[in-house]
C-alpha cells in the first residue's frame, strides 16, 4: 500500500466484465503507430475538453515531432471538429488517433498503448485517471481548488 499526501481515492483492481464477449484489444500496429513513437492520450469524455487545453495539447504535438494524441471520441462529427481545430493550430489532423470506448476489462490494454495521459483542466479525469494510473500510465494534470 502507498500513502500519498493529499490523496483522495483508493480503488480496487481494475474491473472485469465477466461473461462478456470482448473484441480484440487494440494494438499499436492496428492503430498505425510506429514502434517507439511517442503516444499521448486523453481517455476523458470529449465533453471535458476545453479549447484552451486542446490548443495546449496541439502545442505539445508541435513541439514533439512524430508524436500523436490518442482520444476516445466515438462521434464522427466530434472527430471532424477536433481534426479541424488541430489543423487550425498547425498540426496535421492525422496525428489525432481516435479509438472506440473500451470495455472496462480491456482498459489497461488501451493504457499500455500510450506513454503519457494528458488530463483535462476544468473537469479532470477522476475514476478514468485513477484506473489509468493503476494500469501503469503516467498522468499529467493541473492542481486546482476543487475536486472537479
N, C-alpha and C positions, 0 to 999 in steps of 0.2 A: 504494500500500500504506500502511496506517495501523498504527502500533505503539501499543498501549495498555499502560499499566502493569498488571501482574498478569493479563495476557491468558492464556488457556489454550487457545484454539481458533483455527484458521484453517480456512476452508472454501472449497470450490469454488462456482461459481454454483449457484443453486437447481436441483434436478434436474428433468429432464423425464421423461415417461413415453412413450417412442417407441412409436408404433403403437397406443396405447391410445385407444379412442373415449371422449372426455371429455364429461361432461354440461356444460351451460352453466354458466359461473361465476355464483355468486350475485351479486345486485346489492343495493344498499341499499333500493331501492324494493321488490324482491321480498321482502325481509325485513320490510317495513313500517316502515322507518326514514325519518324526515323529513330533508329537506335541512338540513344544519347541526347535526343532533342529535349530541351527544357520545356516542361509542360506545367503551366499554371492552371489552376482550376478554381471555380466557384460553383459549389453544388447547392447554393441557396436558390430559393424560388426567384424567378425573374422579377416579381413584383417588389423584391427587396433592393433591386438595382436602382441607383440614382445616377443622373447624368454626370455629376462630378466624380463619383467613384469610378464609373465606367471609363471616363476620359483618363483618369489616373492609371487604370489598367492598360489603356491603349498606350500611354506614355511608357509604361514598363515594357510592353511589347516592342515599341520603337527602340528602346534602349538595349534590348537583348535580341539581336538579330537571330531569326530562325525559331524563336520561342513561339508558343501557341497558348491560347486560353481555351480550356475545356469547360463547357457550360451545359447544364441540364435545362434546356429550353425546348419543350416539345412543340410549341405552336409555330408553324411556318411563318405567320405574319410577324411574330416577335423576332424570329431569327432574321428575317429580312430587314427589319428596322435596326437591329443590332449590327448587322453587316454594313448597312448604310452609315450608321454612326461611326463604325470603325474606319470606313473609307474617308469620311469627313475628318477624322483625326489623323489621316495619313497612314493608316495601317491596312495592309492587304486583307480584305474580308475573309479570305481562305484561312487566315490564322486563327479564326474563331472556329472551334470544333464543337459541334452540338451532339449530345448523346441523349438517349431516352431516359426517362425516370427509371431508376434501377430498383428491383425488389430489395428489401432490407437484407436478405440473406446474401446478396451479391454486392452490397455497398462497399465492403472492404476491398473487393476486387477492383471496383471503379477507382477507389482512392489510390490503389497501387499504380495506376496509370499516370498519376500526377506527381510533381515534385514539390509543389507549394500551393496551399489553399489560400486564395486571396479573399478575405471576408468583405462583406458589405458594411456600410457605415451606420446609417441611422437605425437599422434593424439587423442586428448581427446574426450569426449562424445558429446559435442556441444548440438544440439537440443535434442538428446536422454537423456542426463544428465539433461537438463532443464525440460523435461517432467517427468523424474523420481523424481526430487526434488518436482515438482508441485504435484505429486501423493503421496508425503509424504515419499519417500525413501531417507534416508541419503546417501550422495555420498562422497567417499574419493578419492581425486585426488591430483596431484602434480602441483604446480605453475610452470610456465615456462616464457620465454621471448617473446613468440609469441602466437597468438590466437590458432593455432593448437597444 
